[in-house]
Amino acid sequence: MLGTGHSIAFLELAASNGAAEGNTMLYILLPLGGLLLGVVATLLYYRALKRGAESEARRLIEDAKRDAESFRVDAKLKVNEEAKQIRDDLEKERKEFNGEVKERKNRLRGKEDDLESKAKLLIKNERAIMESEKRIQAKQRRLEKQEEVLQEKIDEEDKLLQKVAKMSRSEAETRLMVRIEEETKREAGARVMKVQERLKDEVDKLTQEILTTSIQRCAVSYTSDSLVSTVDLPNDDMKGRIIGREGRNIRAIEKATGVDVIVDDTPGVIVVSCFDNVRREIARRALEKLILDGRIHPSRIEELVAQTKKEVDDDIRETGKKTLMDLHIHNVHNKIVNLLGRLKYRTSYGQNVLKHSIEVSYLSAAIAGELKLNGKLAKRCGLLHDIGKALDHELEGGHPQIGADVARRCGERKEVENSIASHHEDVPAESIYAVIAQVADAISAARPGARRETMEKYIKRLTRLEGVAQEFEGVDHAYAIQAGREVRVIVDAKKVDDENTVHVCRDIAKKIEEELSYPGEVRVTLIREKRVVDYAR
């Protein structure tokens, strides 16, 4: 800016002087003078800036030096404090280490003293043992000499006894062994009898407590079902309508339901007969609907039978669900739910199988609870033990194997599968829950009034029970009582003594177990009586 101002003033001065000088010199000097003045002004401006920057740099350097000195002093103080703290910590650790070393030295010194005392005691004991061994060896040598002398005397006595008794040593040993065996057998029989009596009292007491507690918690009503159902008719004219023209209606009913419809002279009823209780129930309900509807012809029969089948299937499914809900059993396959519902229409010796299974379930849970076992698992095993009876008329094989196969395919546990397969002892029981299911099944089936047997089968079983007992030597009479749950055996007092009665009674019970099948258990009571009769005249 300064250079530019001088150039303008110089140009104005040159203009005022006018034409004194030539135009050429004026045009050369004016730019050179302006340029020179600009350079001079620029140098002066940068010099002033440099002096300000240098003063600012000196001030910053002095401030940095003061800050560095202050930081150095603070760092030195901090380092001194940390060094002091480290020295204190090291001194403390050194003292603790020295104390621990001193304590370990004291313990080692005590252990060394104990080892020295034990070593001295061990040396003393070794010396005593060596002296004892010497005394024992001396006694052993004396005993060997005495044994030799005794053996010589025994040989002499044996020779003398053989001369007196006129019997060899082997013969005498044989007679002695026979006598000892007889005495031991009698003594063992007496002891076994005492042990059995004591155990019987204890087992009977415990069994009564468990079974009484279990049974009193389960009371199930029983109804005896048969293989036929009756359908009430409003009048006898309805029989003709059910039969239909040339029997077409009754044939349509039998074909659609798979049952036998029996129309006889019995007034007011017709009979539906079928071994499959589900089909019989479908036929009974369908006939009741037909009688109420009044339209009885083959197409209507087929329509109502199909409708009734659906209703019965729904009832079966709901019955299975309700049973599982009442027993608080969960995670059951749908197939097993339906099979449980079908058991409602299944009977065994007149006993409803579903009610029997529910009772076995409750009894199993109660027995498991008394034995501190898993009551839920025992309840599941008891409920499903007869599940095969829902299919035994459709598949080949016994219901235990059929039920076990169904349980395995439906993902039931091994304990449940084995309980189903073994509850009639077709296969061995592999768990305590299988045994509990057997016991509960026997209790439910053997309860008075629970099941019915045919008279022929009943008499045959009692006769066979008495015959098994009479096969044994020394048995005079055998009587089956209490519906075959007990057999009274009377033996000849001359052929069977008191000690042998235990063995005979056990053998009879074992043979009954092996050869007969029966619900529950059979009690064997053996009676030995010696009568002496005399007359006073």
MARZAVO-384097 format. One record per residue (C-alpha): residue in three letters; x negated, y negated, z. Coordinates in steps of 0.1 Angstrom, whole numbers, padded with zeros to 4 digits, always signed. Example, Ala and Ser with C-alpha at 12.3 -4.5 7.8 and 13.67 -1.06 7.14 Angstrom:
2
ala-0123+0045+0078;ser-0137+0011+0071;
This chain:
537
met+0000+0000+0000;leu-0028-0025+0008;gly-0046-0018-0025;thr-0014-0024-0044;gly-0008-0058-0028;his-0043-0070-0035;ser-0039-0060-0071;ile-0007-0080-0076;ala-0024-0111-0060;phe-0054-0107-0082;leu-0033-0104-0113;glu-0014-0135-0103;leu-0046-0154-0098;ala-0059-0142-0132;ala-0028-0154-0149;ser-0030-0189-0134;asn-0066-0193-0147;gly-0051-0187-0181;ala-0071-0184-0212;ala-0104-0192-0197;glu-0116-0157-0201;gly-0108-0133-0228;asn-0080-0108-0227;thr-0103-0079-0231;met-0123-0085-0199;leu-0091-0091-0180;tyr-0076-0058-0189;ile-0107-0040-0178;leu-0114-0056-0145;leu-0079-0057-0131;pro-0073-0019-0130;leu-0109-0013-0117;gly-0104-0037-0089;gly-0070-0022-0080;leu-0084+0013-0080;leu-0114+0002-0058;leu-0091-0014-0033;gly-0068+0017-0032;val-0098+0040-0026;val-0111+0017+0002;ala-0077+0015+0018;thr-0072+0053+0016;leu-0106+0060+0033;leu-0097+0036+0061;tyr-0063+0053+0066;tyr-0078+0088+0068;arg-0105+0077+0092;ala-0079+0063+0116;leu-0060+0097+0113;lys-0092+0116+0121;arg-0099+0096+0152;gly-0064+0103+0165;ala-0067+0140+0158;glu-0100+0142+0176;ser-0087+0125+0207;glu-0057+0149+0207;ala-0079+0179+0203;arg-0101+0168+0231;arg-0070+0164+0253;leu-0058+0198+0244;ile-0092+0214+0251;glu-0093+0198+0285;asp-0058+0210+0293;ala-0067+0245+0282;lys-0098+0245+0303;arg-0078+0234+0334;asp-0052+0262+0327;ala-0079+0288+0322;glu-0096+0278+0354;ser-0063+0280+0373;phe-0055+0314+0357;arg-0090+0327+0366;val-0086+0317+0402;asp-0052+0333+0404;ala-0064+0365+0387;lys-0094+0366+0410;leu-0071+0363+0441;lys-0048+0390+0427;val-0076+0414+0419;asn-0090+0409+0454;glu-0056+0416+0470;glu-0052+0448+0449;ala-0087+0459+0456;lys-0080+0455+0493;gln-0047+0474+0490;ile-0065+0503+0472;arg-0093+0503+0498;asp-0066+0505+0526;asp-0048+0534+0507;leu-0080+0553+0502;glu-0089+0549+0538;lys-0055+0561+0549;glu-0057+0592+0525;arg-0092+0599+0538;lys-0080+0599+0574;glu-0050+0622+0565;phe-0073+0645+0545;asn-0098+0647+0574;gly-0069+0655+0598;glu-0056+0682+0575;val-0091+0697+0571;lys-0096+0696+0608;glu-0062+0714+0614;arg-0070+0741+0588;lys-0104+0746+0604;asn-0086+0751+0637;arg-0062+0776+0622;leu-0090+0795+0605;arg-0109+0796+0637;gly-0078+0811+0654;lys-0073+0837+0627;glu-0109+0847+0629;asp-0105+0852+0666;asp-0074+0873+0660;leu-0092+0894+0633;glu-0121+0900+0657;ser-0097+0912+0684;lys-0078+0934+0660;ala-0110+0949+0646;lys-0121+0957+0681;leu-0087+0973+0688;leu-0088+0992+0655;ile-0123+1006+0663;lys-0110+1016+0697;asn-0079+1034+0682;glu-0101+1052+0656;arg-0122+1066+0684;ala-0091+1077+0703;ile-0077+1093+0671;met-0109+1111+0665;glu-0109+1125+0700;ser-0072+1135+0697;glu-0079+1153+0664;lys-0107+1172+0681;arg-0084+1182+0709;ile-0056+1192+0684;gln-0081+1213+0664;ala-0091+1231+0696;lys-0055+1237+0705;gln-0047+1249+0670;arg-0075+1274+0672;arg-0062+1287+0705;leu-0027+1289+0691;glu-0039+1309+0661;lys-0056+1333+0685;gln-0024+1336+0705;glu-0003+1341+0673;glu-0026+1369+0663;val-0021+1386+0697;leu+0017+1380+0695;gln+0018+1394+0660;glu+0000+1426+0672;lys+0025+1429+0700;ile+0055+1423+0677;asp+0042+1450+0653;glu+0039+1474+0682;glu+0074+1466+0694;asp+0088+1470+0659;lys+0073+1504+0656;leu+0086+1513+0690;leu+0121+1500+0682;gln+0121+1518+0649;lys+0114+1551+0667;val+0141+1544+0693;ala+0168+1531+0669;lys+0159+1554+0641;met+0164+1524+0617;ser+0140+1505+0595;arg+0133+1468+0598;ser+0151+1460+0565;glu+0182+1479+0576;ala+0182+1461+0609;glu+0178+1427+0592;thr+0206+1435+0568;arg+0230+1445+0597;leu+0220+1414+0616;met+0225+1391+0586;val+0260+1406+0581;arg+0269+1400+0617;ile+0255+1365+0617;glu+0274+1357+0584;glu+0307+1369+0599;glu+0302+1349+0631;thr+0291+1319+0611;lys+0322+1322+0588;arg+0345+1324+0618;glu+0328+1295+0635;ala+0328+1275+0602;gly+0366+1282+0598;ala+0373+1270+0633;arg+0352+1238+0628;val+0368+1232+0594;met+0402+1236+0610;lys+0394+1210+0637;val+0379+1186+0612;gln+0409+1190+0589;glu+0433+1184+0617;arg+0414+1152+0628;leu+0411+1140+0592;lys+0447+1149+0584;asp+0459+1127+0613;glu+0437+1098+0603;val+0446+1101+0565;asp+0483+1106+0572;lys+0483+1075+0594;leu+0465+1054+0568;thr+0485+1068+0539;gln+0518+1061+0557;glu+0507+1025+0564;ile+0497+1019+0528;leu+0527+1037+0512;thr+0552+1022+0537;thr+0539+0987+0531;ser+0540+0992+0494;ile+0574+1009+0491;gln+0592+0984+0514;arg+0581+0956+0491;cys+0597+0972+0461;ala+0634+0983+0461;val+0647+0991+0426;ser+0682+1003+0419;tyr+0686+1034+0398;thr+0711+1042+0371;ser+0713+1075+0353;asp+0718+1072+0316;ser+0727+1100+0292;leu+0724+1106+0255;val+0760+1096+0247;ser+0780+1064+0250;thr+0817+1060+0250;val+0837+1032+0232;asp+0871+1023+0246;leu+0900+1020+0221;pro+0931+0999+0225;asn+0952+1027+0212;asp+0949+1061+0195;asp+0959+1047+0162;met+0925+1030+0160;lys+0909+1065+0157;gly+0925+1069+0123;arg+0913+1035+0111;ile+0877+1042+0123;ile+0878+1075+0104;gly+0892+1058+0073;arg+0906+1073+0042;glu+0889+1107+0036;gly+0864+1098+0063;arg+0847+1070+0044;asn+0846+1045+0074;ile+0831+1070+0099;arg+0805+1081+0073;ala+0796+1045+0066;ile+0791+1039+0104;glu+0770+1070+0108;lys+0749+1062+0077;ala+0743+1025+0087;thr+0734+1033+0123;gly+0720+1068+0122;val+0742+1081+0150;asp+0769+1108+0154;val+0804+1094+0160;ile+0826+1120+0177;val+0863+1115+0175;asp+0882+1142+0194;asp+0914+1146+0214;thr+0902+1126+0243;pro+0927+1097+0246;gly+0916+1061+0244;val+0879+1067+0236;ile+0854+1078+0210;val+0819+1091+0216;val+0786+1079+0201;ser+0757+1104+0203;cys+0721+1099+0194;phe+0687+1107+0210;asp+0675+1072+0201;asn+0691+1049+0227;val+0684+1018+0206;arg+0704+1031+0176;arg+0731+1043+0200;glu+0734+1008+0215;ile+0735+0992+0180;ala+0763+1016+0171;arg+0783+1010+0203;arg+0781+0972+0199;ala+0790+0974+0162;leu+0821+0996+0169;glu+0833+0972+0197;lys+0830+0943+0172;leu+0848+0962+0145;ile+0877+0971+0169;leu+0880+0934+0179;asp+0877+0922+0143;gly+0902+0947+0130;arg+0888+0946+0095;ile+0873+0981+0092;his+0859+0990+0058;pro+0824+1000+0045;ser+0812+0965+0035;arg+0824+0950+0068;ile+0807+0978+0087;glu+0774+0972+0070;glu+0776+0935+0077;leu+0784+0939+0114;val+0757+0966+0118;ala+0731+0943+0103;gln+0742+0915+0125;thr+0742+0938+0156;lys+0707+0950+0147;lys+0694+0915+0148;glu+0712+0908+0181;val+0697+0940+0197;asp+0662+0931+0183;asp+0665+0896+0199;asp+0677+0912+0231;ile+0648+0936+0231;arg+0623+0908+0226;glu+0639+0886+0253;thr+0640+0916+0277;gly+0602+0921+0272;lys+0595+0884+0277;lys+0616+0882+0308;thr+0600+0913+0323;leu+0565+0899+0318;met+0576+0865+0332;asp+0591+0881+0363;leu+0559+0900+0369;his+0537+0870+0361;ile+0518+0889+0335;his+0504+0868+0306;asn+0484+0872+0273;val+0503+0902+0261;his+0505+0911+0224;asn+0539+0907+0207;lys+0540+0944+0198;ile+0537+0954+0234;val+0564+0928+0243;asn+0588+0944+0219;leu+0579+0979+0231;leu+0586+0969+0267;gly+0620+0957+0256;arg+0627+0990+0239;leu+0621+1008+0272;lys+0653+0993+0285;tyr+0671+1018+0263;arg+0649+1047+0271;thr+0655+1072+0299;ser+0634+1100+0314;tyr+0652+1127+0334;gly+0681+1102+0338;gln+0657+1074+0351;asn+0656+1042+0331;val+0620+1039+0319;leu+0618+1001+0321;lys+0630+1000+0357;his+0606+1028+0365;ser+0577+1009+0349;ile+0586+0977+0368;glu+0586+0997+0401;val+0553+1013+0393;ser+0539+0979+0385;tyr+0550+0965+0419;leu+0538+0996+0437;ser+0504+0995+0420;ala+0500+0958+0429;ala+0509+0965+0465;ile+0485+0995+0468;ala+0457+0975+0452;gly+0464+0946+0476;glu+0461+0970+0506;leu+0428+0982+0492;lys+0414+0947+0485;leu+0414+0952+0447;asn+0426+0931+0417;gly+0464+0932+0421;lys+0470+0915+0387;leu+0451+0942+0369;ala+0467+0970+0389;lys+0502+0955+0381;arg+0494+0954+0344;cys+0482+0990+0344;gly+0514+1001+0362;leu+0537+0982+0339;leu+0522+0996+0307;his+0516+1032+0318;asp+0547+1045+0300;ile+0546+1022+0270;gly+0541+1052+0247;lys+0577+1064+0255;ala+0590+1036+0233;leu+0574+1054+0203;asp+0571+1091+0212;his+0602+1100+0191;glu+0586+1083+0161;leu+0549+1094+0163;glu+0533+1127+0170;gly+0516+1134+0203;gly+0523+1128+0239;his+0533+1094+0252;pro+0501+1088+0272;gln+0479+1091+0240;ile+0504+1071+0220;gly+0505+1043+0246;ala+0467+1043+0249;asp+0463+1039+0211;val+0488+1010+0211;ala+0470+0993+0240;arg+0436+0997+0223;arg+0449+0982+0190;cys+0465+0953+0209;gly+0433+0944+0227;glu+0441+0955+0262;arg+0412+0961+0287;lys+0395+0995+0291;glu+0410+0999+0326;val+0446+0995+0312;glu+0439+1019+0283;asn+0425+1046+0305;ser+0453+1042+0331;ile+0478+1048+0303;ala+0459+1078+0289;ser+0452+1094+0323;his+0484+1089+0343;his+0494+1125+0335;glu+0458+1137+0339;asp+0455+1145+0302;val+0421+1127+0303;pro+0399+1119+0334;ala+0405+1087+0353;glu+0376+1064+0348;ser+0385+1036+0373;ile+0403+1032+0406;tyr+0431+1014+0388;ala+0439+1046+0369;val+0442+1065+0401;ile+0465+1038+0416;ala+0487+1040+0385;gln+0490+1078+0390;val+0499+1074+0427;ala+0525+1047+0420;asp+0540+1068+0391;ala+0543+1098+0414;ile+0559+1078+0441;ser+0585+1062+0418;ala+0593+1095+0400;ala+0594+1116+0432;arg+0617+1093+0452;pro+0649+1112+0460;gly+0676+1105+0434;ala+0652+1089+0409;arg+0653+1117+0384;arg+0674+1146+0374;glu+0662+1181+0364;thr+0681+1208+0348;met+0690+1236+0371;glu+0672+1262+0351;lys+0640+1243+0351;tyr+0643+1235+0388;ile+0648+1272+0397;lys+0620+1282+0375;arg+0596+1258+0391;leu+0605+1269+0426;thr+0602+1306+0417;arg+0568+1300+0402;leu+0557+1281+0433;glu+0566+1310+0456;gly+0550+1335+0432;val+0517+1317+0432;ala+0516+1319+0470;gln+0526+1355+0472;glu+0497+1366+0449;phe+0472+1362+0478;glu+0463+1392+0500;gly+0478+1392+0534;val+0509+1370+0524;asp+0542+1386+0535;his+0566+1359+0524;ala+0566+1325+0507;tyr+0595+1300+0507;ala+0597+1268+0486;ile+0616+1241+0505;gln+0624+1203+0502;ala+0630+1205+0464;gly+0597+1221+0458;arg+0576+1195+0477;glu+0566+1221+0503;val+0560+1258+0504;arg+0560+1278+0537;val+0537+1308+0536;ile+0540+1336+0562;val+0509+1359+0565;asp+0504+1392+0582;ala+0487+1387+0615;lys+0468+1420+0611;lys+0453+1411+0578;val+0445+1374+0583;asp+0430+1361+0615;asp+0432+1325+0628;glu+0398+1315+0613;asn+0407+1328+0578;thr+0440+1310+0577;val+0422+1278+0567;his+0405+1294+0537;val+0437+1311+0526;cys+0458+1279+0528;arg+0432+1259+0509;asp+0430+1286+0482;ile+0467+1286+0477;ala+0468+1248+0474;lys+0439+1249+0449;lys+0457+1275+0428;ile+0489+1255+0428;glu+0470+1224+0416;glu+0454+1244+0387;glu+0484+1263+0375;leu+0515+1241+0382;ser+0526+1207+0371;tyr+0548+1187+0395;pro+0555+1151+0405;gly+0538+1138+0437;glu+0523+1165+0459;val+0531+1199+0473;arg+0525+1206+0509;val+0513+1241+0518;thr+0522+1253+0553;leu+0507+1286+0564;ile+0521+1304+0594;arg+0504+1333+0612;glu+0524+1347+0641;lys+0517+1377+0663;arg+0547+1391+0681;val+0545+1416+0710;val+0578+1433+0719;asp+0584+1456+0749;tyr+0615+1468+0767;ala+0621+1470+0805;arg+0642+1499+0814;
